[in-house]
Amino acid sequence: MTTIASQAVQMQAGAQSQSIGIAVARQQIAADQAVAALVAGTAASTSPSPPPGQGQVVDLKV
């Protein structure tokens, strides 16, 4: 193989490797967002209300 051809093959392999890395990163971000949405939805639907009388007045005596 000539030098130019081998350089072109190496450049193409590098570009393909970078494209795969970007796709993997995007997939990981999407998975993380899905987990965060699931956790937020579960926390919002299952958070118990405070006992009666709590959360009504802020105590400023510190």
Sequence and secondary structure as in RCSB ss.txt:
>XXXX:A:sequence
MTTIASQAVQMQAGAQSQSIGIAVARQQIAADQAVAALVAGTAASTSPSPPPGQGQVVDLKV
>XXXX:A:secstr
  HHHHHHHHHHHHHHHHHHHHHHHHHHHHHHHHHHHHHHHHHHHH     TTTTSS     
